[in-house]
Amino acid sequence: VVGAGFSGAVVARRLADAGFRVQVIDRRDHLAGNSYDYVHSSGVVVHKYGPHRFRFSNERVYEFLSRFTEWKPYDVEARSYCNGTYYQFPINRRTFNEVFGLNLTTAEET
């Protein structure tokens, strides 16, 4: 299998689970593609290629990936920032009301 990112790693694992001998080749010296991370000597987890979060509702995907990782809980709240104030994001009717001092209540008004 060429490539040890998500697709290559999953194909290789599924083939191995089915009894095939598998060799994985990747130009990088690690598995997991851009979602690779490692623990720095200070104990901090470093996301080498930037932060990554997994969001999915498919239980089979969760169970499959759980064979190879420990999940770390997280909570994300996105806000937009305008003129010194944080507002709800994604932008919706409430955001327009807050930013522009309006009192829109229906989709037609918006």
Backbone as a ProteinNet text record, in pm:
[ID]
protein_1_A
[PRIMARY]
VVGAGFSGAVVARRLADAGFRVQVIDRRDHLAGNSYDYVHSSGVVVHKYGPHRFRFSNERVYEFLSRFTEWKPYDVEARSYCNGTYYQFPINRRTFNEVFGLNLTTAEET
[TERTIARY]
86	0	90.1	66.1	144.8	70.1	133.2	74.4	20.7	61.4	19.6	-68.5	-133.3	-232.8	-360.2	-472.2	-596.9	-633.7	-641.2	-686.1	-592	-462.7	-366.1	-362.5	-367.5	-363	-486.3	-602.3	-725.6	-724.5	-686.2	-680.2	-581.5	-464.8	-364.1	-416.2	-480.7	-532.5	-641.2	-732.5	-841.8	-787	-687.7	-626.6	-557	-484.2	-416.6	-517.1	-627.5	-732.3	-794	-791	-846.8	-744.8	-624.1	-525.8	-417.9	-419.7	-316.6	-189.9	-75.2	49.3	51.9	82.5	74.6	205.5	250.7	364.3	316.8	344.4	304.6	429.3	422.1	533.9	485.1	562	527	655.4	650.8	771.7	807	707.9	734.2	779.2	837.4	888.3	787.1	659.1	555	424.5	333.8	198.4	106.7	-12.7	-121.9	-127.9	-39.6	-48.2	-47.5	-133.9	-137	-197.5	-254.1	-309.6	-207.7	-85.7	19.7	45.6	61.2	106.9	203.4	273.8	370.4	379.1	434.5	450.7	592.5	600.3	727.8	790.8	920.4	989.1	933.5	865.6	803.7	670.4	621	493.2	376.7	401.7	296.5	276.9	150.4	121.1	135.6	216.9	242.8	175.3	95.5	32	124.4	205.5	311.6	260.6	143.8	92.7	-28.7	-45.4	-159.1	-261.9	-349.7	-448.8	-546	-596.8	-694.3	-795.7	-920.8	-1030.5	-1110.6	-1158	-1240.9	-1384.4	-1472.2	-1615.2	-1688.9	-1757.1	-1834.1	-1941.4	-2044.8	-2155.2	-2166.8	-2079.6	-2085	-2014.3	-2089.9	-2035.5	-1928	-1945.1	-1844.7	-1709.8	-1712.8	-1588.2	-1522.3	-1602.6	-1550.1	-1486.8	-1555.2	-1503.4	-1375.9	-1373.1	-1253.6	-1134.3	-1149.9	-1039.1	-998.6	-1092.7	-1063.3	-968.6	-953.5	-856.8	-713.5	-693.4	-558.2	-526.2	-622	-597.5	-676.7	-634.6	-712.4	-768.7	-896.2	-961.3	-944.1	-922.4	-913.7	-1035.6	-1115.6	-1236.2	-1199.3	-1284.5	-1263.2	-1398.9	-1399.3	-1520.2	-1481.2	-1553.1	-1520.6	-1637.9	-1607.3	-1709.3	-1650.1	-1704.2	-1652.8	-1725.5	-1652.3	-1707.1	-1646	-1722.1	-1665.9	-1636.7	-1540	-1495.2	-1511.4	-1582.7	-1607.6	-1610	-1527.1	-1524.4	-1517.1	-1430	-1405.9	-1505.1	-1595.4	-1696.1	-1698.3	-1718	-1732.8	-1880	-1910.2	-2048.1	-2059.7	-2183.5	-2210.9	-2168.8	-2116.8	-2077.7	-2117.5	-2171.3	-2189.9	-2291.7	-2279.2	-2364.1	-2508.2	-2599	-2741.4	-2820.6	-2950.2	-3035.8	-2997.9	-2972.2	-2934.5	-2808	-2710.8	-2587.6	-2618.8	-2703.2	-2741	-2807.1	-2895.4	-2962.3	-2861.7	-2766.2	-2667.1	-2572.8	-2524	-2426.1	-2488.3	-2609.4	-2670.7	-2781.2	-2801.4	-2904.3	-3043	-3068.4	-3199.2	-3283.6	-3406.6	-3496.2	-3569.2	-3493.1	-3551.6	-3601.3	-3721.5	-3777.9	-3817.3	-3823.1	-3863.3	-3760.7	-3764.6	-3672.7	-3697.6	-3823.8	-3855.8	-3790	-3785.6	-3721	-3569.8	-3514.4	-3369.5	-3332.2
-116.8	0	122.4	211.8	334.3	443.7	495.6	602.5	551.2	616.3	575.7	681	763.2	856.3	779.8	849.2	782	668.6	698.4	596.7	478.3	503.9	395.4	312	378.1	305.8	217.8	269.9	191.3	72.1	94.4	-16.1	-121.9	-80.6	-175.6	-255.3	-189.1	-257.9	-356.4	-315.1	-404.1	-526.2	-505.9	-619	-713	-655.5	-737.7	-815.3	-750.9	-819.5	-934	-922.3	-1026.4	-1136.7	-1125.2	-1231.5	-1207.4	-1093.2	-1063.2	-1012	-1043.2	-979.4	-842	-740.9	-603.4	-531.2	-457.5	-368.3	-227.3	-134.7	4.8	87	167.5	254.5	398.2	483.2	624.9	705.5	823.2	907.2	965.4	973.2	1022.8	907.8	943	840	804.4	830	800.7	767	707.5	678.1	796.4	795.1	886.9	1012.4	1027.1	1142.2	1274.2	1365.8	1498.7	1500.2	1389.2	1387.2	1333.4	1314	1263.8	1361	1305.4	1385.7	1302.4	1366.7	1298.4	1373	1304.3	1365.6	1421.9	1551.8	1621.4	1578.8	1596.3	1557.6	1630.6	1743.1	1817.4	1756.3	1658.4	1596.1	1653.9	1755.7	1820.6	1744.7	1721.1	1657.4	1762.3	1733.6	1825.6	1772.3	1855.5	1822.3	1875.2	1788.8	1829.2	1909.9	1876.4	1942.7	2030.3	2069.9	2152.9	2072.5	2141.7	2072.8	1989.9	1885.2	1800.4	1751.1	1751.2	1702.4	1603.7	1501.4	1402.4	1422.3	1445.3	1459	1366.4	1269	1177	1113.5	1065.5	1003.1	854.2	801.7	661.1	577.2	494.7	413.2	315.7	261.8	168.9	238.2	361.6	437	460.2	500.8	524.3	397.1	285.4	158.8	116.2	132.5	95.9	179.5	310.8	399	381.3	345.3	326.8	209.5	123.7	14.1	66.1	187.5	237.2	366.7	420.8	549.8	562.2	654	695.3	832.5	852.8	979.6	1077.6	1201.6	1308.7	1398.7	1414.2	1497.7	1643.8	1711.6	1853.6	1921.3	2048.9	2128.3	2250.1	2273.8	2384.8	2480.9	2607.5	2711.1	2818	2830.6	2928.8	3061.4	3168	3303.7	3388.8	3486.4	3584.1	3710.8	3788.2	3906.3	4027.3	4128.2	4247.9	4369.6	4466.2	4593.2	4574	4483.6	4465.1	4375.8	4311.5	4225.9	4089.3	3983.2	3847.7	3818.2	3755.2	3722	3573.4	3523.6	3383.9	3354	3233.9	3188.2	3042.8	2993.8	3067.7	3180.5	3275.4	3394.3	3356.1	3410.2	3384.3	3512.3	3502	3619.2	3688.3	3609.2	3666.8	3752.1	3704.8	3780.7	3915.1	3915.2	4041.2	4135.9	4082.3	4166.2	4228.9	4151	4202.6	4303.6	4274.1	4360.8	4492.6	4485.4	4604.6	4665.6	4613	4667.9	4649.8	4540.2	4514.1	4422.8	4400.7	4307.3	4222.4	4160.8	4077.2	3947.6	3903.1	3784.1	3676	3709	3609	3599.5	3492	3473	3577.2	3618.3	3718	3851.6	3889.4	4014.1	4008.9	3891.8	3876.4	3883.1
0	0	0	-93.3	-100.3	-26.3	77.5	157.1	289.1	397.5	532.2	597.7	514.6	567.5	599.2	612	649.2	554	427.5	331.8	327.3	312	304.3	431.2	546.5	673.9	692.5	655.4	669.2	574.7	448.6	352.5	401.4	446.9	494.9	614.3	707.1	825.3	788.3	699.8	658.4	585	499	429.2	528.4	623.9	724.5	808.4	844.8	921.9	842.4	709.6	622.6	592.8	651	636	532.4	466.4	366.6	434.3	373.2	414.5	349.9	427	377.2	404.9	305.3	324.3	292.8	382.7	365.2	336.7	233.5	195.1	200.3	266.1	275	271.6	215.8	209.1	345.8	435	569.8	659.4	772.6	863.4	972.5	946.3	1045.2	976.1	1052.3	1005.4	1035	979	1010.7	925.1	829.2	739.6	815.7	774.6	836	975.4	1020.6	1156.6	1258	1215.6	1303.7	1418.5	1536.2	1649.4	1732.4	1822.1	1907.6	2039.8	2139.7	2271.7	2280.2	2299.7	2316.2	2448.7	2463.3	2587.2	2709.8	2688	2798.6	2841	2761.9	2792.7	2714.2	2633.7	2555.3	2423.6	2387	2258.8	2148.7	2049.8	1939.3	1813.8	1749.6	1622	1512.7	1458.1	1365.6	1246.4	1195.2	1075.2	1104.8	1227.6	1266	1343.8	1413.5	1498.2	1415.2	1475.2	1407.9	1510.4	1467.8	1552	1468.5	1534.3	1466.5	1511.2	1415.3	1443.5	1349.8	1406.4	1324.1	1409.2	1344.7	1416.6	1385.9	1302.9	1264.6	1370.9	1440.7	1549.5	1500.7	1379.3	1324.8	1304.9	1260	1241.4	1376.8	1474.3	1609.1	1666.6	1655	1708.1	1636.1	1504.2	1428.6	1473.5	1477.8	1515.6	1660.8	1746.1	1888.4	1912.7	1814.3	1826.5	1827.3	1776.4	1754.1	1828.5	1901.4	1966.2	2094.6	2177.5	2293.3	2259.3	2287.2	2254.9	2368.5	2333.5	2432.4	2413.1	2516.8	2501.3	2476.8	2403.8	2379.5	2364.1	2384.1	2366.2	2284.3	2177.6	2089	2084.9	2100.5	2085.6	1995.6	1877.5	1781.8	1802.7	1795.7	1805.6	1695.7	1650	1558.1	1638.9	1593.9	1666.3	1576.1	1624.9	1545.6	1636.1	1606.4	1680.2	1831.3	1875.9	2018.7	2090.3	2017.1	2079.8	2012.5	2091.5	2038.8	2017.1	1904.2	1869.9	1837.7	1847.2	1815.2	1672.4	1652.9	1520.1	1507.4	1399.3	1275.6	1290.4	1201.9	1205.1	1174.6	1253	1232.3	1263.3	1271.7	1296.7	1427.9	1529.4	1659.1	1645.2	1565.7	1544	1478.5	1374.8	1309.3	1408.4	1490.5	1589.6	1685.1	1732.6	1826.9	1761.9	1643.2	1577	1533.5	1476.5	1418.2	1503.9	1625.3	1713.8	1658.6	1593.1	1531.7	1619.6	1577.1	1646.6	1543.2	1453.3	1350.2	1415.8	1377.4	1438.7	1340.2	1211.4	1112.1	999.3	927	814.5	707.4	690.4	587.8	621.2	746.1	785.8	763	782.5	770.8	624.1
[MASK]
++++++++++++++++++++++++++++++++++++++++++++++++++++++++++++++++++++++++++++++++++++++++++++++++++++++++++++++

